[in-house]
Amino acid sequence: MKGRSAVGTLAVPVDEDSLVTRWLRGGTREPSCHAGGGLMRNRDWLDAEQKVLAAKGVAVVVVENPALPGYFALARS
């Protein structure tokens, strides 16, 4: 399905079915198990989660929302 994102209308069509996560503001810091429960930037969390999924054989890439720079998600590659 192409079209609207949970965050807004995308400038470039994105296959929403390929998204593994919701759109996250990259610079926001939130608690994470990847940081031992401490704060971690969402963009860094996406990179860490990508590595965990790769170790399980799931190929994903970090994509940026073209309509909202600074918002990222994991998508199946």
PEQUICOR-V114892 format. One line per field, one symbol per residue. psi: psi as a letter, one per 30 degrees, with the letter a starting at -180 (. if undefined). burial: + if it has 16 or more other ideal C-beta (glycine too) atoms within 10 Angstrom, else -. A space follows every 50 residues. Layout:
# PEQUICOR-V114892
psi = ???
burial = ???
This chain:
# PEQUICOR-V114892
psi = kkbklffakkekkkjfffkfllkkjefkklkkffggflkkkeeeeeeeee eeeefggjjllkkkjffikfkllkkk.
burial = ----+----+---+----+-+-++++-----+-------++++-++--++ ---------+-++-+--+--+++++--
